[in-house]
């Protein structure tokens, strides 16, 4: 009887050891699937975050995790190709200084970001995509999801989301921007395609879904030629919610072909400027606007075959 009890005790101890080893190995395996910013040391938060992203890129790990705390951001952060920067529910970037905050390479993404501008000197882009990285084809995973951008400094400077293409075969296409809120910036969303020295440049076929813009001087600004060699065409803005303030001057300024805008606009009386709040330029064609709360008297259309639904 004593021998049997002793054997059972040894067996239970053995099972406990096996269970501990399994949990440790499983934890290590899960840890290898993500890179955690808090595991890195650096002179400042920006350096730690960039080191974590670079480590993930080098080791082909797809996700970089931020902790649920405030990070003071004092220099640019580049999200490398193939890496997703994932914010915790309580993560905040507090931006001090004037620089481009987050630049995404091809097939990079960010999710859950809360970025607060806390410096009146800031006059740059918060989220920036450059067509030199050639975001194209529907199978790429570049996306910006569940993002809040707010200018706490009340300076109304800087751009929330900026897309730029200006070189040979530079392209930003089929990128999704989902559940994004921008408040207190000079420009909420900016799309610019400049004529390249040679070849073509595009910002086409991107989706902005559930976009909320508040207290921006210019809500959405698009600049390009009517078509190639530089165009911004086929971009869709759906489920828009636009809330102006006394600082707001422009709701839409549109160039390019077949861009679509659908949603709601609130409190036109907040705009003290008596200019046209929507401008469809002479470089626009086939634009569709479905914002029933906007009067035709505040819309300028010098383009071709544009449609404004009332």
Number of C-alpha atoms within 10 A of each C-alpha: 6 7 8 9 10 11 12 12 12 12 12 12 12 11 12 12 12 12 12 11 12 12 12 12 12 12 12 11 11 11 11 15 15 17 24 20 19 13 9 15 13 11 7 13 20 19 19 18 27 21 17 24 27 20 16 23 20 10 10 13 18 19 23 25 18 23 16 12 13 15 18 16 23 18 18 17 20 18 24 23 19 20 25 27 23 20 22 15 13 13 18 22 22 19 24 18 18 18 19 19 24 19 19 25 22 24 21 23 24 22 17 20 23 20 26 21 29 19 18 17 15 22 19 19 25 24 23 21 23 21 25 18 16 19 23 22 11 11 8 15 19 26 19 24 18 17 20 18 24 21 27 18 16 15 17 24 22 25 27 30 22 21 19 23 29 24 21 18 18 23 27 28 23 22 25 18 20 18 19 21 20 25 25 28 32 23 27 28 24 20 24 22 30 20 20 16 10 11 14 21 30 30 31 24 20 19 19 21 18 17 22 20 26 21 25 31 23 25 29 20 19 23 21 26 21 20 18 16 20 28 29 33 29 20 23 19 20 18 17 19 17 21 20 25 18 14 17 25 21 21 24 20 20 26 29 30 26 21 24 18 20 18 18 17 17 14 12 17 11 14 17 12 13 9 14 17 22 21 21 21 20 15 18 30 24 17 23 18 20 16 19 14 13 20 11 14 10 13 17 15 19 14 20 16 14 18 15 16 12 11
